[in-house]
Amino acid sequence: MRTQVAIIGAGPSGLLLGQLLHRQGIDTVILENRSADYVLGRIRAGVIEQGMVGLLEEAGVDARLHAEGLVHDGVEIAFRNQRHRVDFKKLTGKTVTVYGQTEITRDLMEARTASGALTIYEAQDVQPFDFDGDKPRLRYRKDGQEHEVACDFIAGCDGFHGVSRQSVPAKAIETFEREYPFGWLGILSETPPVSEELIYIHHPRGFALCSMRSPTRSRYYVQCSLDEHVDEWPDSRFWDELKMRLDDEARAQLVTGPSIEKSIAPLRSFVAEPMRFGRMFLAGDAAHIVPPTGAKGLNLAASDVHYLSRALVEFYREKSVAGLDHYSARALARVWKAERFSWWMTTMLHNLPDHTAFERRLQVAELDYLFSSPAAAMAMAENYVGLPY
């Protein structure tokens, strides 16, 4: 099989890249080691920047987003039983949209199917070869048969545990990582959200977040120890713990109900440099991970796709390699700013077990500065809504 761009991974970054390239007349094949149902079953983030909204419009998959997405002008931060609002629209003129990653993936899957572009699900043992030369290829196994894809370029969009980054020689890549000593216990419930906007909560018992996926579906999180297990948290215990961390108004408005999904996620900051290796390019979680506090994971994947799709279009239209040569540096410049912001949000709002009394006082000072300084609020708003591509 021959294609122009072979994409590893059928998550939102791989599908978005494939759709953008397809609309520019560039042939792609996507290889995914899981089934389509498994990919759609993953529960992920749902706050997207205006830049990503624009990319979904460009990809022609924005109809349901605009019909069902919830546009938010700001967020609230609760501290000492009071909520403080950061007004994104007033401070920056921009907003964010709540629309689940599962729904984005579904929209992109349907668009790809309608276009006739090829996605191969349950492709086992995918392995990239010869990406350091001018004739890269992929091998994979499907239904017991071995297959090979010849291509011009490989896009590694296969996540943190994927094969793309692991295929790079150790001496050619440098990684930077920080693991946080806590996790997020999250539940999804068919209950109305406690507020029209997200509420981030700093509390002596630990961080909490009130979020949503729709006007009838809520997503809640509480900070927990990494030693804990989901089966130790029946719904009743989760709701009781969340109530203790809420302010009085939110507690009175909270509607509880059975969870339809529950999990504990560790928090990690991770960056791999560079993001290009010959004719293979990393994008999304294959190259970087951010803690979810700043809502940057999916949006960073989108900015990678923005840079990479334009570089590939430039190559095929103008025979120029300038965009490809600058892809890694451009992407990483934005990645590190998002890493900084996500780290800042995380360390400001969570209880860190190793924090001294001095550091806890610094947290209080940071929150007080954010609530009292228009300049500090502007900086948070500018980063939260998304820095320009």
JOCOR-V969082 format. One line per field, one symbol per residue. ss: DSSP state (H for helix, E for strand, L for the rest). burial: b if it has 9 or more other C-alpha atoms within 8 Angstrom, else e. A space follows every 10 residues. Layout:
# JOCOR-V969082
ss=???
burial=???
This chain:
# JOCOR-V969082
ss=LELLEEEELL LHHHHHHHHH HHLLLLLEEE EELLLHHHHH HLLLLLEEEH HHHHHHHHLL LLHHHHHHLE EELEEEEEEL LEEEEEEHHH HHLLLEEELL HHHHHHHHHH HHHHHLLEEE ELLEEEEEEL LLLLLLEEEE EELLEEEEEE LLEEEELLLL LLHHHHLLLH HHLEEEEEEE EEEEEEEEEL LLLLLLLLEE EELLLLLEEE EEEELLEEEE EEEELLLLLH HHLLHHHHHH HHHHHLLHHH HHHLLLLLEE EEEEEEEEEE EEELLEELLE EELHHHLEEL LHHHLLHHHH HHHHHHHHHH HHHHHHHHLL LHHHHHHHHH HHHHHHHHHH HHHHHHHHHL LLLLLLHHHH HHHHHHHHHH HHLHHHHHHH HHHHHLLLL
burial=eebbbbbbbb bbbbbbbbbb bbeeebbbbb bbbbbeeebb eeeebbbbbb bbbebbbebe bbebbeeebe ebbbbbbbbe eebbebbbbe bbebbbbbbb bbebbbbbbe bbbeeebbbb bbbeebbbeb bbeebbbbbb bbeeeeebbb bbbbbbbbbb ebbbbeebee eebbeeeeee bbbbbbbbbb bbbbeebbbb bbbeebbbbb bbbbebbbbb bbbbebeeeb eebeeeebbe bbeebbbeeb beeeeeeebe ebebebbbbb bbbbbbbebb bbbbbbbbbb bbebbbbbbb bbbbbbbbbb bbbbbbeeeb bebbeebbeb bbebbeebbe bbbebbbbbb beeebeeeeb eebeebbebb beeeebbbee bbbebbeee
